[in-house]
C-alpha cells in the first residue's frame, strides 16, 4: 500500500483507549474502494468501522487516497460493521444490489488487507410537471416509491421526493439501482378548503353548496406512466448512474366526494377531518367541520384511505380513526370520536442482569396494522408512540387514541440481551394478543428477561465454501410473524460466520441468502418461494445454538411480489 494513500483516522475515544491498553496486539484493516462498471478507484470515500459492541470495541474512520486505498490501524479486536460513503454513490454487493455494509471479525494482531469495496453511481429521476395547457405546475410533489413488506403487510415506502420549482421542474438524486414507482401529487387546491368556519375565509353557505355541486373535476395524484389507479402503475427499473426522465401532464378528471358528520361531540367543541392514503401516501385533504357537524372532502381519487376526525376545543383529547375504501362517492359517513386513554406501567426483570434504563424506550404498535395512520395523524406533542423508561422502572403513554396495541422494546438491536417475556393487562397475559385502549387508564406489567438465546454458525454454498456478506434471518413461527421485534437478522463475516444475539425463545426457521433486496423476508410469498431451504429449530431461554446453514438457491421462478 502506498504511503501516500494513508489518511488520518479518528483517535480512539476514552473507552477505546482503555480497551487498547488491554489489547496491545491490535488489528489492521486495509483495502481499496472502486466504482463500476470497471474498477476505477474512488478517492475521498469515507470509511466507517463501527464496533458491534460499543462496550468492548471502538469506532474508526478514514478517507481513501487518490488510488482508492485506505488503511485503519490500532483497531481493538472484535466484531465490526464496515460502511463506505461517497456523495453520489451507493455501496453494492457482488450482485450489484445495494449493500448494508459488511461484517468483519478481527483478532489480536490480525492484518486484514486487500479488501475490495464496490460503489455504484446513484441514479437520478428528473423531469417536468405541466397542466393541461402545458403551463408549468409549481409545488407539485413528485415521489419515488418502492413496495416493501413490514410485518407481512404490503407497504409503499417513499425513498425520495421533491417539489417542483416555478418552472415545473424536479430532480430526485441518490437512488440505488432497483425497481420503483413514481407518483405526482398536485399542489393543494386551497379553494377546496373554504369552509364555514370563523377561523377561515367565509363565503355565503348557499354559494359553498352550489360550488360543491359544480366542482366535478380536480387534479389528482397520478402514477407513471399516467394512471390515477395505483394498481395500474408501471414500475421503472433504475440502473447505476441512470438519469431517468419522467414528465407528467396533469389534467382535471372526475373526482369523488366524501360527505359525512362527526357525532357525539362535547358541547362547544369542533373537529378537523384528515384523509390520507392508507399505506403512507401523501396527505390528500383536510377540512374543518361545519357548525352543524357535517363535513365534505372533495377531489378524492379512488383508493384505500384512513380518515381521522380530531376534536378541538375539548380539555380531553378525542379522536375517531377508521379505514375507508373509496370507489364511489361516500355519503352519510359517521365519525364518532372517542376519548384518548393513558397507559401506565412498570418493568420487572428476571435473570442476573439489569437493563440500562437510561437507554430503554418502549414502542406502541397498532395490532390492526395502521401504524402509518397512527404516526401521521397523532403529530401533536401530547402523544408519541415512544415511551422512555424512567429510573424507577416506570413508563407512561398519555393521550393514546382508542385502538388495539402491542408493546415492544423500541430498538431490540440496541438492547440485544433482553426480551419482553410477559405483558399483563387487567390480570391477563396479552403479549401475543395485544390489548385495547378505550379511554381511561390502563395498567400494564412488563416482565423483561435476560435469558435470551443466541444462534451462531457458518453459512456456505453448494460447494461447502463459506459465504461472506450473506444475510441470515431467524424467521419466527407463524403466530409471531406480524411482529418485527421477533425476527433476528445478521450478516456473515469474511469467514462466513454469523451471530444472532438476543433471540427470544421459541420456534424459528433459519434462512441464509447470498444477496437480499431490503426486508423481503417479511413477505409470506417470498418465504414460500424458498420453502424447504430453511432450517427449522427451537431455541430455549439462555440457549446457544451453533449450526451450519446452506445459502438458499434462487427459485426457478421469481416470487410474485
PyMOL commands that set and color helices and strands:
alter all, ss='L'
color gray80, all
select helices_A, chain A and resi 3-5+14-22+190-193+205-214+230-232+357-359+371-377+412-415+478-480+484-486+520-522+524-528
alter helices_A, ss='H'
color red, helices_A
select strands_A, chain A and resi 27-35+40-41+46-51+59-63+69-75+78-85+89-92+102-106+111-121+123-130+141-150+153-163+169-175+178-185+217-218+222-223+236-238+243-245+248-249+253-254+256-263+270-277+283-288+294-300+303-312+318-326+330-336+338-339+341-350+361-366+386-388+394-400+403-409+419-425+428-429+435-437+440-449+453-460+471-476+488-491+497-503+506-513+535-539+544-550
alter strands_A, ss='S'
color yellow, strands_A
deselect
rebuild
show_as cartoon
